[in-house]
Amino acid sequence: MGASQVGGQDQAGSVSVSVEGVVSPHPFLTPAEDFYTVARGNPKPHTLQGQALIDARMTPETWRLEIAPDGFSEPPDIKESAKAEKSLTLADGTALDLPALEKLGETHGVKYLKAMQCLNIAEPLGQGLWEGVPLRDVLRLCGKLENVRRIYYLGFHNHDPKQIFQSSVSYTQAMETPPGELPAFLAYRLNGEPIPPVRGGPVRMIVPWAHGFKSIKWLQQIYLTNDYRTNDTYALKNNDPESYLKTAAYVDDGPESSPAGKPVTIVGRVISGLSGFQRLETFLRTGLKEGDRRLGDDELREATWETADILPPPNWKLVLPEGVASRDLLGFDPKTGDPLSWPTRYGMASWVVTMNGLKPGRYELYARTIDHNGDAQPEPRPMRKAGKNEIQSHRFEVV
């Protein structure tokens, strides 16, 4: 594929789009300890040790989950409070423990791949194989529900009201997963192992279509409410509490200089968000001078973009935990074990671009995605409070 500058400058070498035989520059499953950690609290809950960890109910043996109506009403808009046939509480000894949740997982358990992305951080946090029980199946333990419009949930935060971190989904989002979509669920395994405290274990919420603030760590309480409003902590900071994972390309830090006559390789990742992933495109800007500003969105719309390849699916037998087959994962064909889309729904894949024959000079490689609606990143929602989605780039010099 050609590489040209805005304004129709001469081509500057060629860009390789073949990925045959290329080894992925990123581990497909991010080890639990290598995720980018986003945590709040003082002290941060995952740093608790010994008796403090036990008192916080953050060990597999002491973890308990309470599920109950919140009793909230606010006439005239909210005339009646939510009701449940049965509540699960610590006070009466019925709160759900980890063995009971895992037992439920024997018949209702799900496994799927999900990339984590923070609404206000411009880099993916990592990708894992998450395993647990759909929220809908856990809520059915409470029997008949009435006047429930939202599901509020929160995790441990040092028993300090000022540190509470909470989120919510609608009743419909929890209970009526469309065919082919991934459900919100209570996760207790990551990459085949128990979820460690630093990743939100023993049990955390996973909301596959959402940014990370919906996937509350150290889950301990679920409230059924007739309140139609979100309770999300992020909403209080002028963020969109219903924002969805963005389809986006990310560019890794690469070499800042390369000798003439040698290929230049830039790598990155793509995430398939709510609107799906159609293709990756790159644009090589040439003729930069020191101090030149980065191109703006309007200029990038006029650039000559070329299609580039992402790396194909890996050998699943080599990347999945022992005893886990790809055909058992949501988003995969149960007969062939092949992913139904690539990258997987709300998953991540790598890309590699190799540029040959570049003349001495300064360059900048931009990368963007096109979703299934035909929208090019950063569209259709470039608002920062709905999720960072800027087009990323990397500058380098051939010397």
N, C-alpha and C positions, 0 to 999 in steps of 0.2 A: 504494500500500500504506500502511496505517496505521503510526503510530509511537507506541508507548506505553511507559510505565515499568513496571518490576516492581511489582506491587501494584495494577495497574489504574488508573493515573492517566489524566487526560484526554488525548486525542490532541493532538499538537502539530504540526499541519501535515501535509503529505503528502510521501511519498518517491517520486521518479520511478524506474521500473524500465525505461523504454524506453532502448535503447542505439542506436537507429537513427541513423546519421549521426555518431555520437560518434567522435572521433579517439582512438586509444589513447594513454593517458598515458605509456606505456613503450615503448621500442623493442622490437620483437618479438625480434630477434636482438641480444644484447648484444655490442657491439664488444669484441674481445679485451682491450683496455686498460681497459675499464670494469667487468669482473667484480670483485666483492669478492675480494681476494687473501688466501688463507690459505696461509702458507708457514712452514716451520721450517728451522732450521740457522743456523750462524754461520761465515761469511757465508751468507745465503740463496742457494741455488744459482742462482736466476734473476738475481742481481746480479753474477755473475761476468762478467769482460770479457776480451777478447783471448786470450792464450795459456792463461789459466786455464780459459776456456770450452772451448777445444780439448782441453786435457788432461783435462777432465771428460767428454769425448765428448758434449758438449751442442750441437754444431753439426750441420747436416744431413750434412756430409761425414764427420764423425768418429763419428757415432752408431753404436753396435753393441749388439746384444742377445744375451746368452748364455742358452741353455736347456739344462738338464741335470738329471739326478736328483741328489738331495742326499746319497745314501748313508746316510741316517739309519735306524737301527733301535734298538729299545729293548725287548728281550725282558723279560717274556713277552708284553707287550701288542702290540708292533710287532715281529714276528718277522723280517720281511724288509724290505729297503729297496726303494725304487722303482727301476724299470729302464726304459731307453729304447733302442730299436734304434739311435738316432743322437743324439748330443749336438751342440749348436752352441756352440763356445767360442772365446774369443780366442786361447787357446794354440795351437790347430791351424788358426786362420784361417778357421773356418767360422761364426763369429758372424754373425747376420743384420744386414745393413746396410739403410739407408733405401731405396735403389733396389730391392733385392730385395723389401722389404715393399710398396712401391708397385706393383711388378710383380704381386705376389700380389693386390693390390687390384683389378687390372684384371679379374680373373675372380671374385674372392670379396668385393670391397669392399662396404661398407654405408654408408649415410648416414641419420642420424636426428637429430631434435630432442631435446635433453635439458636440463632445468633442473638446475642445481647447487644443492645445499642441504647445509650443514654440520650435523652431528649436534648440535653445541653452540652454534650461532648461530641466533638467532630470525628471520633474514631470508634470503630466497633470494640466492644469490651471482650469478646471471645465467643466461641461457639461450643455447645455441649450437646451430648445425648442425655436428655432429661427423661426421667421415668417417674410415674406416680399415678394418681387416681383423678379422673375428671371431677371438677367441682360439682357438677350436677349430681353425680353419684354419691358424693359426700352429703350434699344437702338433702337427698332423699332419706337419709337416716332420721330426719326430723319429721317424716310423715307429711301429712297434708299442710300446705302453706296457704295463708290468706293475706291479702293486702301487701304483698311483697313486691316492691318495684326495683329495689337495688340491693346488692349484697355488699356490705361494708366489711373490710377486714384489715387487721393490723397485726404487727409483730412486736416482739419485746423491745422496749427502749428504756431500760433502767428505771421503770416505774415513775418516770418524770413526765408529767403532762406536756411540758414544753418540748420534749424530745419525741413525742409520739409521731410515728410515720405510718400513714394509712393510705388506703386506696379503695377502689370500688369498681364493680362491673354491674351492668343492668341484669335484671332477672332473665331477660331474653338472652343476653350474651352468655350467661351461666348455664342456662337450661336447654336452649334450642340451637345447638351447634348445626349450621348448615352442612349438608353432605359434602364431604371432601375437605371441609375446614377442620382446623385443629382446635380442640377445646381448651378453655382455661382449666388448670388442674393443680392439685397439690403434689409437689414433687418431693421425693425422698431419696432419689439416686441421681448421681451425675456421672456420666461416663462409666456406668456399671458399679460405682462405689457409693457408699453413704455420703450425703452432702455434708461437707465440713462446715463449721460455724462461719468461716470467712466467706463462704458462698451462700450463707443464709440457712444452713441446716440447723437441726435435723430435718425440718420440713419448711418449705417456702412455697409461695404461690408462683405459678408461671402463667402468664397471659401472653400467648405466642404472638398475637398481632400487634402488641403494644410495646412502647418504650419501657425501659427497665423499671421505672417508678411504679408501674402496675404490678410488677412481680415481687411483692413484698417478701422480705427476708424474715426469718425467725417467727414464722406465722404462729399465732396463739389464740386469736379471737376472730370469730365471724359473727357479724350482726345482720339480721334480716330487718329491713326497714321499708316503710312506706314513703319515705322521703324520696322525692324524684331528683334531688340534687346530688351531685358528686360530693364526696367528702375528702377527695384526694389532697394530700399535703402539697403536692406540686401545684395545684390550682391556686393556692394561696400566694404563690410567688409569680403570678401572672403567666403561668404556663397553661397550655391547652390540655385539660385532663383526659380528653378523648382522642388525643393524637395517635396516629397509627405508625407502625414501623415504615420507614421510607425505603423505596428502591434507590440505591445509591452506589456509586463507585468511590473507593478510597485508594489513595496513592501512598505507598510506603516512602519513608525517607530512603533515598538511594545515593549513589556516588555523586559527589559534588564536582568531580572532574574525571576525565577519561582521556587516555592518549589517543591521538589521531590514528586511524587505521585499525582500531580495536572496536568490537561491538559494544554498544551501551545497552544495558538491560535495566529496565524499570519494572517493578512489580507492585501489585496491589490486590485488593479484594473487592467483591461486589456483594451486596445484600439484596435479596428479593423481598420487597415489602408488600404492602396490601395490594398494590396495583400490579404486582408481578414483574418479572424481568424478561425483556425481549432481546436486548443486545447491549454490548459494551462498545463505546466509541472513544477514540483518542484523537488528539490534535497536537501536533508538534509545532510550536512557535519558534521561529528562527530569527537570527539577526538581533538578538537582545543586546542592549548596552547596559553597562553597570548602572544601577540605580533605576532602571525601567520599572514602572509599576506593573502589578499584576493586571491582566485584562479583566474588565467588568463583564457582567452578565450580558449586556447588550452587544458588546464586541464578540463575546463567545458565541452568541447566537448566529453571527455572521461568519464564523470560522468554518474552514473546510474540515469536517469531521470524517473519520474513516472507521469502518467497523473493525473491531479487534476480537480475538477469541478469548474466552475464559478457559481455564483448565477443565477437562472432563471429570466426571465422577471418579473417585478413587476405587481401588480394589477394596470392597467393603470388608472382606475377610481380614484385611490387614489393619484396618482403622477402627473397626467396632470392637467393643469389649468381648472377651471370650464368652461364648454361649449366646450371643446376640446376633441374629441374622437380619439382613436388611429387609427381608420380606415381612418381618414382624413390626416394622416401624410405620407409623402413620405417614402418609405422603409417598409411600412406595407401593409398587405392584405386589400384592400378596403371593402371586404365582412366580413371577420372574425375579423379584427382589430389586428391580430397577426403579429409580426415582421417577415419580410422575411428572416432575418438572425439574429443571436444573438452572440455577441452584434450587434446592428444595424450598418449599413454601416457608418464608421467614428464616431461611438459612443463608449460608455464606459460601462463596467459592473464590478461588484465587485466579489472578491473571498475570501474565508475563508478556512484556513487549520488548523485543530486541531490535535495536536500531543499528544498521550497518552503513559504513561509508560516509559517516557524518564528517563534514569539513570542520576545521578549527573555528570555534566561535561559541557563543552562548545560546542555550536552548532552554525551552520550558515545555514539558509534556503535561497536557491536561487529559483527564479521563472523566467520562460521564456515562450514565446509563440511560436507556430508553425503556419505558415501561410498556405494559400491554395496552395502555390507552394511547400510545404514541407520544406521550409527554417525555421531553428530555429534561434530565436533571438540570437545575434545581426545581423545576416545575413538578407538580402543579401547586405545591404549597411551600414556597420558599421562606415563609415566616419562621423566624428563629424560635418563637414560643410554641410552634407546632413541631419542632424538631429540626436540628441543624441538617442542612442538605446542600451546602455549597459545593460547587465543582472544585475539586482539589487538583493540585499540580505539583510538579517537582522541577526545579531548575538545576542545570548542570552545565559544565563547560568542557568542550573538547579542545585539548591543548596539544 
